[in-house]
Amino acid sequence: MPRRLRTFIGTITIIVFVCVYALVAMALAESRILEAPKPVQTIAYLVLGIVWIFPLMPLIRWMEGVPRR
C-alpha cells in the first residue's frame, strides 16, 4: 500500500478515534470525576489526557512504515 494512502487512512482513523474518545472521556468526567476530591480529579484528568495515545501508537507506526513490495 502506498505511503500516501496509509497516511490518509491513518489520519482519518485518528480523527474519528479522538472525537469518540473525547466524548467518552467527557461523559466519564461528567458522571464520575466531578464528585471526586480535587487531587483525584487532577490525576484523572491527567490520565484521560494521556491515555488516548496508547491505542493509536500501532496505527502511527503502521502509517510511518516503509511500504512493502
mmCIF file of the C-alpha atoms, coordinates in Angstrom:
data_MODEL
# 
_entry.id   MODEL 
# 
loop_
_atom_site.group_PDB 
_atom_site.id 
_atom_site.type_symbol 
_atom_site.label_atom_id 
_atom_site.label_alt_id 
_atom_site.label_comp_id 
_atom_site.label_asym_id 
_atom_site.label_entity_id 
_atom_site.label_seq_id 
_atom_site.pdbx_PDB_ins_code 
_atom_site.Cartn_x 
_atom_site.Cartn_y 
_atom_site.Cartn_z 
_atom_site.occupancy 
_atom_site.B_iso_or_equiv 
_atom_site.pdbx_formal_charge 
_atom_site.auth_seq_id 
_atom_site.auth_comp_id 
_atom_site.auth_asym_id 
_atom_site.auth_atom_id 
_atom_site.pdbx_PDB_model_num 
ATOM 1  C CA . MET A 1 1  ? 0.000   0.000  0.000  1.00 0.00 ? 1  MET A CA 1 
ATOM 2  C CA . PRO A 1 2  ? 1.456   3.412  -0.901 1.00 0.00 ? 2  PRO A CA 1 
ATOM 3  C CA . ARG A 1 3  ? 2.564   5.629  1.964  1.00 0.00 ? 3  ARG A CA 1 
ATOM 4  C CA . ARG A 1 4  ? 0.178   8.435  0.997  1.00 0.00 ? 4  ARG A CA 1 
ATOM 5  C CA . LEU A 1 5  ? -2.799  6.085  1.221  1.00 0.00 ? 5  LEU A CA 1 
ATOM 6  C CA . ARG A 1 6  ? -1.636  4.699  4.585  1.00 0.00 ? 6  ARG A CA 1 
ATOM 7  C CA . THR A 1 7  ? -1.204  8.248  5.873  1.00 0.00 ? 7  THR A CA 1 
ATOM 8  C CA . PHE A 1 8  ? -4.663  9.249  4.659  1.00 0.00 ? 8  PHE A CA 1 
ATOM 9  C CA . ILE A 1 9  ? -6.358  6.189  6.189  1.00 0.00 ? 9  ILE A CA 1 
ATOM 10 C CA . GLY A 1 10 ? -4.434  6.658  9.433  1.00 0.00 ? 10 GLY A CA 1 
ATOM 11 C CA . THR A 1 11 ? -5.276  10.345 9.659  1.00 0.00 ? 11 THR A CA 1 
ATOM 12 C CA . ILE A 1 12 ? -8.997  9.732  9.184  1.00 0.00 ? 12 ILE A CA 1 
ATOM 13 C CA . THR A 1 13 ? -8.878  6.912  11.758 1.00 0.00 ? 13 THR A CA 1 
ATOM 14 C CA . ILE A 1 14 ? -7.053  9.110  14.280 1.00 0.00 ? 14 ILE A CA 1 
ATOM 15 C CA . ILE A 1 15 ? -9.558  11.949 13.854 1.00 0.00 ? 15 ILE A CA 1 
ATOM 16 C CA . VAL A 1 16 ? -12.525 9.620  14.348 1.00 0.00 ? 16 VAL A CA 1 
ATOM 17 C CA . PHE A 1 17 ? -10.899 7.899  17.330 1.00 0.00 ? 17 PHE A CA 1 
ATOM 18 C CA . VAL A 1 18 ? -10.029 11.178 19.060 1.00 0.00 ? 18 VAL A CA 1 
ATOM 19 C CA . CYS A 1 19 ? -13.559 12.523 18.574 1.00 0.00 ? 19 CYS A CA 1 
ATOM 20 C CA . VAL A 1 20 ? -15.125 9.368  20.020 1.00 0.00 ? 20 VAL A CA 1 
ATOM 21 C CA . TYR A 1 21 ? -12.558 9.236  22.839 1.00 0.00 ? 21 TYR A CA 1 
ATOM 22 C CA . ALA A 1 22 ? -13.237 12.865 23.725 1.00 0.00 ? 22 ALA A CA 1 
ATOM 23 C CA . LEU A 1 23 ? -16.970 12.173 24.010 1.00 0.00 ? 23 LEU A CA 1 
ATOM 24 C CA . VAL A 1 24 ? -16.382 9.105  26.184 1.00 0.00 ? 24 VAL A CA 1 
ATOM 25 C CA . ALA A 1 25 ? -13.880 10.955 28.395 1.00 0.00 ? 25 ALA A CA 1 
ATOM 26 C CA . MET A 1 26 ? -16.250 13.885 28.733 1.00 0.00 ? 26 MET A CA 1 
ATOM 27 C CA . ALA A 1 27 ? -19.134 11.575 29.715 1.00 0.00 ? 27 ALA A CA 1 
ATOM 28 C CA . LEU A 1 28 ? -16.898 9.841  32.240 1.00 0.00 ? 28 LEU A CA 1 
ATOM 29 C CA . ALA A 1 29 ? -15.779 13.157 33.690 1.00 0.00 ? 29 ALA A CA 1 
ATOM 30 C CA . GLU A 1 30 ? -19.354 14.402 33.981 1.00 0.00 ? 30 GLU A CA 1 
ATOM 31 C CA . SER A 1 31 ? -20.647 11.269 35.652 1.00 0.00 ? 31 SER A CA 1 
ATOM 32 C CA . ARG A 1 32 ? -17.831 10.220 37.980 1.00 0.00 ? 32 ARG A CA 1 
ATOM 33 C CA . ILE A 1 33 ? -14.934 12.635 38.245 1.00 0.00 ? 33 ILE A CA 1 
ATOM 34 C CA . LEU A 1 34 ? -16.856 15.747 39.290 1.00 0.00 ? 34 LEU A CA 1 
ATOM 35 C CA . GLU A 1 35 ? -17.824 14.089 42.565 1.00 0.00 ? 35 GLU A CA 1 
ATOM 36 C CA . ALA A 1 36 ? -14.245 13.117 43.456 1.00 0.00 ? 36 ALA A CA 1 
ATOM 37 C CA . PRO A 1 37 ? -11.862 15.177 45.604 1.00 0.00 ? 37 PRO A CA 1 
ATOM 38 C CA . LYS A 1 38 ? -9.642  17.717 43.786 1.00 0.00 ? 38 LYS A CA 1 
ATOM 39 C CA . PRO A 1 39 ? -6.412  15.621 43.863 1.00 0.00 ? 39 PRO A CA 1 
ATOM 40 C CA . VAL A 1 40 ? -8.268  12.646 42.380 1.00 0.00 ? 40 VAL A CA 1 
ATOM 41 C CA . GLN A 1 41 ? -9.796  14.906 39.723 1.00 0.00 ? 41 GLN A CA 1 
ATOM 42 C CA . THR A 1 42 ? -6.349  16.201 38.793 1.00 0.00 ? 42 THR A CA 1 
ATOM 43 C CA . ILE A 1 43 ? -4.933  12.696 38.424 1.00 0.00 ? 43 ILE A CA 1 
ATOM 44 C CA . ALA A 1 44 ? -7.988  11.527 36.467 1.00 0.00 ? 44 ALA A CA 1 
ATOM 45 C CA . TYR A 1 45 ? -7.762  14.427 34.016 1.00 0.00 ? 45 TYR A CA 1 
ATOM 46 C CA . LEU A 1 46 ? -4.026  13.849 33.553 1.00 0.00 ? 46 LEU A CA 1 
ATOM 47 C CA . VAL A 1 47 ? -4.607  10.159 32.860 1.00 0.00 ? 47 VAL A CA 1 
ATOM 48 C CA . LEU A 1 48 ? -7.502  10.846 30.478 1.00 0.00 ? 48 LEU A CA 1 
ATOM 49 C CA . GLY A 1 49 ? -5.384  13.406 28.666 1.00 0.00 ? 49 GLY A CA 1 
ATOM 50 C CA . ILE A 1 50 ? -2.511  10.985 28.074 1.00 0.00 ? 50 ILE A CA 1 
ATOM 51 C CA . VAL A 1 51 ? -4.129  7.554  27.729 1.00 0.00 ? 51 VAL A CA 1 
ATOM 52 C CA . TRP A 1 52 ? -5.611  8.176  24.272 1.00 0.00 ? 52 TRP A CA 1 
ATOM 53 C CA . ILE A 1 53 ? -2.190  7.941  22.603 1.00 0.00 ? 53 ILE A CA 1 
ATOM 54 C CA . PHE A 1 54 ? -1.505  4.321  23.605 1.00 0.00 ? 54 PHE A CA 1 
ATOM 55 C CA . PRO A 1 55 ? -4.160  2.682  21.392 1.00 0.00 ? 55 PRO A CA 1 
ATOM 56 C CA . LEU A 1 56 ? -3.013  4.862  18.478 1.00 0.00 ? 56 LEU A CA 1 
ATOM 57 C CA . MET A 1 57 ? 0.705   4.019  18.646 1.00 0.00 ? 57 MET A CA 1 
ATOM 58 C CA . PRO A 1 58 ? 0.443   0.865  16.461 1.00 0.00 ? 58 PRO A CA 1 
ATOM 59 C CA . LEU A 1 59 ? -1.532  2.863  13.893 1.00 0.00 ? 59 LEU A CA 1 
ATOM 60 C CA . ILE A 1 60 ? 1.073   5.630  13.859 1.00 0.00 ? 60 ILE A CA 1 
ATOM 61 C CA . ARG A 1 61 ? 3.872   3.076  13.431 1.00 0.00 ? 61 ARG A CA 1 
ATOM 62 C CA . TRP A 1 62 ? 1.938   1.488  10.551 1.00 0.00 ? 62 TRP A CA 1 
ATOM 63 C CA . MET A 1 63 ? 1.406   4.888  8.913  1.00 0.00 ? 63 MET A CA 1 
ATOM 64 C CA . GLU A 1 64 ? 5.131   5.703  9.026  1.00 0.00 ? 64 GLU A CA 1 
ATOM 65 C CA . GLY A 1 65 ? 6.302   2.236  7.977  1.00 0.00 ? 65 GLY A CA 1 
ATOM 66 C CA . VAL A 1 66 ? 8.213   1.504  4.787  1.00 0.00 ? 66 VAL A CA 1 
ATOM 67 C CA . PRO A 1 67 ? 5.934   0.249  2.018  1.00 0.00 ? 67 PRO A CA 1 
ATOM 68 C CA . ARG A 1 68 ? 6.438   -3.429 1.138  1.00 0.00 ? 68 ARG A CA 1 
ATOM 69 C CA . ARG A 1 69 ? 6.769   -4.520 -2.443 1.00 0.00 ? 69 ARG A CA 1 
# 
